[in-house]
């Protein structure tokens, strides 16, 4: 049975009214007593019953960065989410959350202040243990863009292992054997899975995994791709193809290669991951792995509504297949380069 406000009051040796004042930030409680109550709330994993009321608010937790909504991934995912919730008469509330500093109680308070009946997390912007606590308390939630081993956490994500494998297989089918891989930060499960897929594809073809050809970037922007490909192209034995871990990185790869006077794909093939609209207008148009971003948002929102209604089975773990989009940035390796 989940803890109640009475359990918190009993352990703190205060009245229920005192706990309520702390929960609602009304003051009139000494600092030591307030801290004791907050510590007990965290210790007991207590979720105020008022967090769920008759309002149909769904919170979407986002990082507090001004450029966040310029992300193609996020904008497409949110299109799928908002279409579903709008048609179902739910209100969307955006909660900017500073993940490194927020604690579990602050997260609960943020959800409570918006009268949220459910929450969507856009990839792992919140510490894993906070999501797990919400899951253990039965709070309706879905994480989009990350996968977890723990069964309690509901998530939907692209099949990043499969996506990376079909990308590498495409390059291998063109005769490429030295394939550089520029991967965004591995702290995100999606990126870690792409690295797994890259390695699995090489192993399936009996090819050696050269760790020198794998570079992890500091971020996910085009400049990160620019810096990394310069390192790969300075190698004595250069790669004949570059797999960029996302399309932003591929843009930087393009810039660097073309500034060096090399031609894509004549001198080196390039493949990306995401299939943002802009990459089809590059010169040459980018071969890439397409994520079904709108579908990710749509599926997550549909599940969350059923979960709120009590009609959904738990847990919910769904991987959406990706697609290889072949354009003009890859070509069969020339005979003398094998």
N, C-alpha and C positions, 0 to 999 in steps of 0.2 A: 504494500500500500504506500503511495507517495506521501512524503512528509507534508504536514499542514502548518499553518501559521501558529497553531497551538503548540506544536512540537518545538518550534523556534522559541516561542515565549517561555515554554517550560524549561528548556535548556539554558536560556539566558537569565532565567529567574526574574522576568519582567512581565508586564501585562501585555495582552494581545494588542491593546491600543498603542502601546509604545512601539511594538514591532511595526504596526500599521503606519505610524508616523515616520519611521525610518524608511519604509518601503515607498511612501509617497513624498519623501523629501520635504516634510513640513516643519522640521526643526523642533526645538523644545526638548531635545534628547542630548544628554552629555556625550562628549566625544568618545570617551572610553566605552560607554554603553552602546553607542552607535556602531563603533568598530566591532564590538563583541557580537552584535546582532548580524552585521554584514558577514563576519567570519563564519558564524553558525549557518547562515543561509547558504554560503558556498559549501560548507562541510556537509550539510544535509541534502544538498542539491534541491533546495526548495524553490518551486516555481509558483509565484502568486496566482491564485485562481482568477484574479481580475485580468490576467494577460489575455484571456479569451473571453470576449463578450459578444454582444449581438452585432457589432459592426463587422463588415466584410472587408477588412483591410488585410492585404498581403504585403509583407515587407520584403523588399529586395535589398540585400546588404551589398554595398559597393564601397570601394576604397575612396578616401577623400582626395581625389586628384582631379584637377580641372580637365585633363585630357582624356579622362576615362571613357567618356561617351563618344570620343572620336574613333574608338576601336571598332573596326569592322566586325570583329567577332561578337563584341558585346551588343552592338546596335542590331545585328541580325538575330541574335538570341532573344533580345528584348522584344523584337517585333513578334516573334512567335509567342512569347509569354503574354504580352499585352493583348494580342488578338483573342486569346483564350479567355483571359480574365475579364476583358471588356464585355464579351458576349455572355459571360456568366454573372455579370453584375458585381464583380469584385473590384475594389479600389487598390491601386498599386501605390505603395509608399516607399520612396527611396531613402535608405538609411546609410549615410556615409559613416563607415566604421574604420577607426585606426587600429588595425589588427595587433601591432606589436604592443600597444599599451592597454587595450581594453581587457577587463577581466570578465569572468562569467556573469557576475551579478550585474555589471554595467550593461552587458549584452541583453540580459533579461529585462532590465529597466528600460532599455531603448525599445525593445519589442512591446513592452507593456505601455509605454507612453504613446505608442501609435495604435494601441488596441488591436494588435495583429493576431489573426487567427492562424497564420502560417508564415513561413519564411522561405525565401529562395536565396541560396548563396551562389554567387558567380565565381566559380573555381575556388581555390583555397585561400580566400582573403581573410578568413577567420581561422584562428588556431584550431587544429584538429580536436584537441580535448574539449573545447567549448562546444563544437558541433556534436561530439559524442555525448556530452552531458545533456544537451537538448534532446538528443535522440533517446537517451535512457529515460528521460522524463516524459517521453511520449509527445513532445511538441511537434506538430506537423511541419515537415521541412523537406527540401530537395536541394542537393548540390548539383550545379551544372558545370561541366568542364573539368571535373576531378573524379577519381574513383578511389574507393577505400576498401581495405580488407575486412573491416569490422562490419558485421551484418546489420547492426542497428541503424547505420547511416544510409539514408536514401540518396541515390545519385543517378545521373544520366550523363554519359560522356561519349565522345567519338571513340571508335575502336582505333586508338592511336598505334597500337602494335601492328594491326593489319594494314593501316595506312602507310606506315614506314616500310613495311615489307613489300607492298606492291610498288612503291616508289623505287626501292633498291632493285627489285626484280626487273622492273622496266629498264633500268640502266644496265643491268647484267645482260639482259636480252639483246642489248645494243653492243655488247662486247666489252663493256667497261669492267675493270677489275680493281683499279685504285680509285675508290670513291670517297671523297672527303665528306665529312658530316659535321655541319655547324649546328649545334643544338642549343636552344635557349636554356635558361637556368633549370637545373635538374631538381630543384626543390619542389617543382610542380609535377604532379604525377603524370600529366599528359605528356610532358617532355621526356620524363624518364621512360615512359612506355614507347615513345618514338625511338629512343636509343635502343631499347630491347628489340624492337622490330628491325632496326637496321642490322644489329648483330645477328639476329636469327636468320635473316635472309642471306647474309654472307655465309653463315654456317651451313645452311641448307644446300648451298652451292659449292661447299667445300673450299671456300675462300678464307684466307687468313684475315683475322681482325687486327689491323694495325692501329694501335691506340694513338699514334702520332697523327693519324688522319681524322681524329675525333676532337673537336674543339668545343668546349662549353663557353658560351658568351656570358657577359655580366648582366645583360638585359635582353630585351626582345625587339629592339629598334634596328633600323637599317644601318646605323653607324656600327652596331655590334657585328653585323655581317661583313661590313666593309673591313673592319679591323682584323677579323678572323681569317677571311679569305686571303688577305695579304700575307698572313703567316703561312698558309697552306701553299701559296704560289711561290714562296721563297724557298721551298724545299728543293733539294737537288733532284729528287725523283717526284715530280709533281703529280697530283691526281688528274685523271682525265675527265672526271665529273665531280660536281659539287651538289650535295643534297642539303638544302637549307631547311632548318627545322621549322621555320614559318615563312610566310610570304614577305613580311617586313624585312627579315634577314636577307631574303633573296634580292630585295631591292638594293641593299648595300653591296651584295655580291656582284650584281650587275655593274654598279657604278665603278667598283674597284677594277674589275676585269676589263671594262671598256677604257678606263683611264690608263691601263697598262698597255693599251694597243692590241689587246687580244679580241678575238671574235667569238661570240656565242651563236651557235654551238660548234663552229668550225674548229676552234682551238680547245674548247672545253664545254661540256654539257652542264646545264644547271636545272635543277628541279626544286620546287618549293613545297609548302604544306599550308593549306587553308583554302585557296582559290578565291581570294578577294577580287572584286570586279576589276580593279585597276591593273592587275597583272596580265589581263588579256590584251591590254593596250601597250604593253612594253614592246621594245624592239630588241630581239624578237619576243613574241608573246610567250609567257612562261608556262612550261609544263609543270603541273602541280597536283597535289592531292586535295580533293574537295571535301571539306567538312560540311555536313548538312546542318548549318547553324540555326536556321529558322526552326527546323524539326526538333532540334535539341530543346529549344525554349518551349515549343508547343507541347511536346511529350511531357516535359517536367511540369508544366502548368496544369495539364489535364490530370496527371497523377495527383498533384497536390490538392486539387479540388475534391477528388474522390477520397483522398486521405482525410481531409477536413470533415467530409460528410460521414466518415466511418465506413465507407464502402470498399476501400482499397486494402489489398493484402500487403503486409510488411515482411521483410524489407523489400525495397525496390532498387534493383541494380540493372541498368540497361546500357548496353554499348551499341552505338549506331555505326554501321559500316560506312567507310569512306569510299571515294571513287577516284580513279586515276584519270586526269584530264590531260591528254597529250596535245601539246601545241608545238612550237618551233624551237624551243630552247634545248632540246635533246636530239641527238642523232647517233647513228652507229659510229663506233670508233674507227678511225682510219687504220689501215692494215699496219703501217709502220709504227703506230703508237701502242700496239698491244703489248 
